[in-house]
Amino acid sequence: MNSGQQDPDERRRQQSGGVEIRAARPSDAEAVALMANLPGYRAGTLRLPFQSVEETRQWLEKPAPASINLVAVLDGQVVGNAGMRRHSGRQIHTGHLGMGVHDDFTGRGIGSALLAALVDAADNWLAIKRLELTVYIDNGPAIRLYEKFGFETEGRLRAFAFRNGEYVDAFTMARVRI
């Protein structure tokens, strides 16, 4: 690389309140797997307990087509991750997202920084009109975060997932650019 050129990952990095948002890499697998196994993080996702580093590494090495996978780094530690997958065909204008923040770092703006980066990519780089997600109905902080970014509840999915010995409902939420 020429000395005048910037590393592509470096160009994509965004700074927000000391949190660095960058593309996820296979070398992040151990840190992401560690987060995924934390009780609070896992409770907000569809992940099963005991996520292996190898499973996570494979997911990071072979991302879904038309997807963006990000991590949030604070003081050299991966403290959150988020992803967006663009749909295809007649839904090419839509994207589905998911995210999570390390249990010890919630409430510090990390989710906001990750979501801002995904919304920016959707709006300004991918021309995505509709962003959608699902969120458990008991995840008030996440719901408030999504609402802050213009997501609206569109419906309730009864018995959406089995979590910690019981069925849990989820909301479908979407942000549609006019």
FIKEKE-507718 format. One record per residue (C-alpha): residue number from 0; residue in one letter; x, y, z. Coordinates in pm, 1 decimal. Layout:
# residues N
resi_resn_u_v_w
NUM_A_X_Y_Z;
...
//
This chain:
# residues 178
resi_resn_u_v_w
0_M_0.0_0.0_0.0;
1_N_132.1_344.7_-85.5;
2_S_216.2_565.4_208.7;
3_G_-43.5_815.7_84.4;
4_Q_-321.1_554.7_84.6;
5_Q_-527.8_470.8_386.4;
6_D_-609.5_112.0_488.6;
7_P_-968.6_34.1_370.3;
8_D_-1068.8_-72.0_724.4;
9_E_-925.1_252.9_855.1;
10_R_-1132.5_455.3_606.0;
11_R_-1449.3_283.1_726.1;
12_R_-1380.0_347.9_1092.9;
13_Q_-1598.6_595.2_1273.3;
14_Q_-1532.8_756.5_1607.5;
15_S_-1818.3_825.4_1846.4;
16_G_-1762.1_909.5_2212.7;
17_G_-1434.3_718.6_2221.7;
18_V_-1596.9_411.2_2067.5;
19_E_-1442.0_294.8_1741.8;
20_I_-1682.5_132.9_1494.4;
21_R_-1512.8_-83.4_1233.3;
22_A_-1569.4_-383.0_1009.7;
23_A_-1563.7_-712.2_1197.6;
24_R_-1276.3_-948.7_1113.0;
25_P_-1214.0_-1317.7_1176.2;
26_S_-958.7_-1218.1_1440.7;
27_D_-1252.9_-1075.9_1644.5;
28_A_-1405.5_-1423.6_1680.2;
29_E_-1290.2_-1488.2_2035.5;
30_A_-1413.2_-1152.1_2164.7;
31_V_-1748.2_-1181.3_1983.1;
32_A_-1800.9_-1537.8_2109.8;
33_L_-1721.3_-1422.9_2463.5;
34_M_-1988.0_-1150.2_2435.8;
35_A_-2241.0_-1390.3_2283.4;
36_N_-2205.4_-1616.9_2586.3;
37_L_-2278.4_-1342.6_2839.1;
38_P_-2626.0_-1383.2_2992.0;
39_G_-2754.4_-1032.3_2916.5;
40_Y_-2622.2_-1024.7_2560.3;
41_R_-2756.3_-1373.6_2485.2;
42_A_-3098.6_-1293.3_2638.7;
43_G_-3152.9_-1027.8_2371.9;
44_T_-3066.4_-1256.9_2079.8;
45_L_-3164.6_-1589.3_1928.3;
46_R_-2824.7_-1737.5_2014.6;
47_L_-2799.1_-2057.8_2212.3;
48_P_-2570.8_-2086.5_2515.8;
49_F_-2212.5_-2198.4_2464.3;
50_Q_-2140.1_-2024.0_2134.3;
51_S_-1803.5_-2160.4_2020.7;
52_V_-1517.4_-1947.2_1896.9;
53_E_-1496.8_-2171.4_1587.9;
54_E_-1866.0_-2114.6_1500.4;
55_T_-1814.2_-1741.8_1537.3;
56_R_-1494.5_-1746.8_1331.1;
57_Q_-1672.6_-1931.8_1047.3;
58_W_-1954.6_-1676.0_1052.8;
59_L_-1701.6_-1391.4_1036.0;
60_E_-1494.0_-1558.9_762.4;
61_K_-1797.0_-1629.6_540.9;
62_P_-2048.9_-1351.1_590.5;
63_A_-2386.2_-1368.0_419.7;
64_P_-2396.7_-1202.6_76.9;
65_A_-2483.2_-832.2_82.5;
66_S_-2416.1_-799.0_454.2;
67_I_-2225.7_-559.1_676.5;
68_N_-2078.2_-683.1_1004.1;
69_L_-1941.9_-431.0_1252.7;
70_V_-1778.9_-431.3_1593.5;
71_A_-1753.5_-157.1_1852.1;
72_V_-1413.2_-124.9_2018.8;
73_L_-1346.4_70.4_2336.1;
74_D_-993.8_93.1_2476.5;
75_G_-887.7_-202.4_2260.0;
76_Q_-1174.8_-429.5_2372.1;
77_V_-1461.0_-545.4_2149.1;
78_V_-1769.8_-429.6_2339.3;
79_G_-2046.1_-469.0_2081.9;
80_N_-2132.1_-598.8_1740.0;
81_A_-2400.3_-535.5_1481.9;
82_G_-2489.5_-650.8_1137.4;
83_M_-2720.6_-578.3_850.7;
84_R_-2816.7_-809.3_567.7;
85_R_-2969.2_-669.8_253.5;
86_H_-3253.2_-871.5_104.8;
87_S_-3261.6_-958.4_-264.6;
88_G_-3508.0_-968.6_-550.5;
89_R_-3824.4_-769.4_-497.8;
90_Q_-3708.9_-682.9_-145.7;
91_I_-3372.1_-541.3_-248.6;
92_H_-3480.5_-211.1_-93.4;
93_T_-3493.5_-373.2_253.5;
94_G_-3237.7_-475.2_510.7;
95_H_-3261.2_-669.6_834.4;
96_L_-3040.4_-584.4_1129.1;
97_G_-2932.9_-727.5_1460.3;
98_M_-2696.5_-611.8_1730.3;
99_G_-2574.9_-662.1_2083.5;
100_V_-2360.9_-492.7_2346.9;
101_H_-2131.2_-650.7_2606.3;
102_D_-2310.4_-685.0_2942.9;
103_D_-2055.3_-463.5_3120.2;
104_F_-2085.2_-178.9_2866.7;
105_T_-2459.3_-120.9_2824.0;
106_G_-2592.2_231.6_2862.1;
107_R_-2271.6_395.9_2735.3;
108_G_-2379.3_486.1_2382.0;
109_I_-2225.6_180.6_2216.9;
110_G_-2558.0_61.5_2075.2;
111_S_-2624.3_412.2_1944.1;
112_A_-2284.7_423.7_1771.6;
113_L_-2337.8_82.0_1610.3;
114_L_-2691.8_163.9_1499.3;
115_A_-2585.2_503.6_1362.7;
116_A_-2320.2_332.8_1148.7;
117_L_-2571.8_81.4_1010.0;
118_V_-2833.8_349.2_939.5;
119_D_-2569.0_561.2_764.5;
120_A_-2464.7_267.5_545.5;
121_A_-2828.3_186.9_466.5;
122_D_-2923.6_545.6_383.7;
123_N_-2611.3_682.1_218.3;
124_W_-2440.4_384.7_58.7;
125_L_-2698.6_114.9_-9.4;
126_A_-3016.3_316.4_-79.3;
127_I_-3209.5_90.6_156.9;
128_K_-3559.4_226.5_206.0;
129_R_-3678.1_-13.4_477.2;
130_L_-3473.8_-135.3_774.6;
131_E_-3638.3_-401.6_987.6;
132_L_-3566.0_-599.4_1302.7;
133_T_-3720.1_-807.5_1577.4;
134_V_-3677.1_-730.0_1946.3;
135_Y_-3806.0_-910.8_2255.1;
136_I_-4091.8_-718.6_2413.5;
137_D_-3914.7_-712.2_2751.3;
138_N_-3602.5_-540.6_2610.0;
139_G_-3702.4_-184.0_2693.0;
140_P_-3357.4_-25.4_2642.8;
141_A_-3327.4_-170.4_2291.8;
142_I_-3680.5_-65.6_2199.6;
143_R_-3609.2_291.3_2312.7;
144_L_-3284.5_293.0_2112.6;
145_Y_-3460.8_177.9_1796.8;
146_E_-3737.1_434.5_1845.3;
147_K_-3470.6_706.3_1883.6;
148_F_-3353.7_614.3_1531.9;
149_G_-3704.4_626.9_1384.4;
150_F_-3807.3_261.2_1409.5;
151_E_-4174.6_195.6_1474.9;
152_T_-4343.7_-114.4_1610.6;
153_E_-4535.8_-289.7_1334.1;
154_G_-4656.0_-600.6_1511.4;
155_R_-4621.5_-854.1_1789.9;
156_L_-4492.6_-1205.4_1729.8;
157_R_-4640.9_-1435.0_1993.9;
158_A_-4419.3_-1715.9_2126.1;
159_F_-4145.4_-1588.9_1893.9;
160_A_-3863.8_-1777.3_2066.9;
161_F_-3793.7_-2014.1_2353.6;
162_R_-3564.4_-1842.1_2603.0;
163_N_-3460.7_-1948.0_2949.8;
164_G_-3736.9_-2207.1_2984.0;
165_E_-4027.9_-2006.3_2846.3;
166_Y_-4171.6_-1870.0_2524.2;
167_V_-4113.7_-1498.8_2471.1;
168_D_-4296.4_-1255.8_2242.8;
169_A_-4115.4_-1011.5_2017.0;
170_F_-4203.1_-695.6_1832.2;
171_T_-4133.7_-644.2_1465.3;
172_M_-4003.8_-294.5_1412.7;
173_A_-3912.9_-105.8_1096.7;
174_R_-3776.1_227.8_983.6;
175_V_-3905.2_332.9_643.3;
176_R_-3746.0_630.7_471.0;
177_I_-4002.0_846.4_294.9;
//
